[in-house]
Every structure is written in structure tokens, then in C-alpha cells.
């Protein structure tokens, strides 16, 4: 079976101005843009030496001292790529030209109030604004989306994200101490990906937990999203599995009335080097519809860095008019942030007390 999964590229050149020079820019944004042939016009960062380091490594045309200088010198059709922490989003967005295209790093703010403020600024300035939720555009999610859109696995009734890994949080010093660590900075990807298939849930049940031996606000979560009586949607994450690789897991599983799909997310295992992704689907055998046969499909690219091509491509194509929909628009992602907020409310308020039953 031929499964189209690669993103369509923009038809026009739209130079990119990157605001921020963190590790994710070095490891994902710039390698992805290099693969796609996107032109990076300039970069700026508070610690300017980091911007110069990336300029040398990736042959970026210009380094700017600050956002104002970058905006002043940028071409009129520039796309702005904001890669800093959420606290700085509003200040930066206010400096962008009205009507500009901008891709904002996830999450869309530290909480729902901040997310709504970001949407307000983007709408007031008429920005063509999207949030960089790249998992929507990863090869294995795009392939699964095709199989579902074509009705090949039937009607979806079960969607599961399972992550049991040993995450080296020390690689992320800027977010390691955040009071909303696991759901806001990790499971938010899964919440957003689920919404890209199913829309907003009816309700949310969640519990996020810390670890007794670590100074992290949270590193394990269970989230149940209610999409009705026939649908089972769950996210289970454990970033503290430091007992070796034998029982590590990292996958998405879709089950439908005609078949199933399972995608191993290799990136999260043995991070940051990762392991290979595996994409498989199951359909009834031709000679016996009561038995299922799993088929593995080799897909090119992974979540990092290739999915970053899709996120930026969609923004550019929407801006030029060749894509009808801006997939992760700030307006759409407001729904993701509402679910995140509901998760924290649910975790805080707890379930039904055993003594009350």
C-alpha cells in the first residue's frame, strides 16, 4: 500500500527570522529548514554569542542584536520563528509587523490566561500565527492520518499514548524547574495530537505526579479524555523508568472497526540519540477476516527534526494561499491549552474519595 505522508512544501520563498538560539533551534529547527531548503534570513538571541555560533554552523545570513533590529531589517514577506520560553511571547509578538506570519514554540503560554492573551495579541495585530506542535506533522502521525481519512481502519474507537522512558531532564535546564513540567511541556504534544484527530473532548480526568527522589514538579501523568461511550482515549507517561531499556515503551496506538495502527516513537527512548521509529498497521487477512496481519511500513524521517518541516511548511503554504487550513493556528491550539488547564484542575481536585462510597 502506498501511504502519502510527506509534507507539501511552499511554492514561494519566504525567508525565516528566528528569535531565540536554544538547543532545540540547533537540533531541530535549523536542520529541518536546511533539509527543506528554506532560507534562514537572520537570527537574534538575548545571549548574542549563541546566535553567532549558529550563524557559523548553519550559514545564516544575518545576526541581529535584538527583535526590533531583526524586524527593521527583515524582508516584508519574512516568517518569524519564535523559539524562546512562554514568558517572552507577548513582548515579542507586540514587536512584529501587523499581518506577519509567525510560528510560536509550544506551549502557548504557561497557563490558559496567558494563552488567551496570546490569541488576543495575534488577532489584534492580524498575525498569521501558528503554534509549533510538530507531532501533528511527524511521518508516523501523517501516515496514520491518511489510513484513517481513507477509512482503511474503519471508525476509530481507541487511541492510546504510552511512554515509559528515562528522560534526562537535566538537558532542559530552562524548564526543569517549571511548576507545571510534565503535562505543559510534554504530554501537551499528545493532547494536541489527539485533538487534531478528534477535536475537543467532553471532559477530562487526570493525575500528574512527582517522584520521591527528584526535585521535579511532575514527571508522570495519566490523562483520560472523554469522547463518548464508544471511545477510549488515554495518555500514560512515566519519565522515571531508570531500570534499563528492556521494558521501555514509547508508542501511539489507534484501533478501529476494520484495523489498527501502532507507531513506535523511537526518539523518546535512549534520548537524545533515540531509537528507530516503527510504523505498523493491521488489517484482516484476505482468506480469513477473523485473523489480522500486521504490516510494517518504512517511513523516512522522524519527530525530530523532520516534523519541524511540516509545521513551518503549513504556515508558509497557508500564508501564500496553497493550503486552505492552518493546522495548529493559535485559535485551534487554544483548545489544547483548555484541555491542559482542565488536566491540572482535575489533578488538583482529585477523584471520588473512597470513604464517600
Secondary structure as GFF3:
##gff-version 3
##sequence-region A 1 357
A	DSSP	beta_strand	16	19	.	.	.	ID=ss1
A	DSSP	alpha_helix	23	24	.	.	.	ID=ss2
A	DSSP	pi_helix	25	29	.	.	.	ID=ss3
A	DSSP	alpha_helix	30	36	.	.	.	ID=ss4
A	DSSP	beta_strand	40	44	.	.	.	ID=ss5
A	DSSP	alpha_helix	48	58	.	.	.	ID=ss6
A	DSSP	beta_strand	62	64	.	.	.	ID=ss7
A	DSSP	alpha_helix	67	73	.	.	.	ID=ss8
A	DSSP	beta_strand	79	82	.	.	.	ID=ss9
A	DSSP	three_ten_helix	86	88	.	.	.	ID=ss10
A	DSSP	alpha_helix	89	93	.	.	.	ID=ss11
A	DSSP	beta_strand	101	104	.	.	.	ID=ss12
A	DSSP	alpha_helix	112	124	.	.	.	ID=ss13
A	DSSP	beta_strand	128	131	.	.	.	ID=ss14
A	DSSP	three_ten_helix	134	137	.	.	.	ID=ss15
A	DSSP	alpha_helix	139	149	.	.	.	ID=ss16
A	DSSP	beta_strand	156	164	.	.	.	ID=ss17
A	DSSP	three_ten_helix	169	171	.	.	.	ID=ss18
A	DSSP	alpha_helix	173	176	.	.	.	ID=ss19
A	DSSP	alpha_helix	182	182	.	.	.	ID=ss20
A	DSSP	pi_helix	183	187	.	.	.	ID=ss21
A	DSSP	alpha_helix	188	198	.	.	.	ID=ss22
A	DSSP	beta_strand	203	209	.	.	.	ID=ss23
A	DSSP	beta_strand	220	226	.	.	.	ID=ss24
A	DSSP	beta_strand	232	238	.	.	.	ID=ss25
A	DSSP	beta_strand	249	256	.	.	.	ID=ss26
A	DSSP	beta_strand	259	264	.	.	.	ID=ss27
A	DSSP	three_ten_helix	266	268	.	.	.	ID=ss28
A	DSSP	beta_strand	278	285	.	.	.	ID=ss29
A	DSSP	beta_strand	288	297	.	.	.	ID=ss30
A	DSSP	alpha_helix	307	320	.	.	.	ID=ss31
A	DSSP	alpha_helix	330	349	.	.	.	ID=ss32
A	DSSP	three_ten_helix	354	356	.	.	.	ID=ss33
###
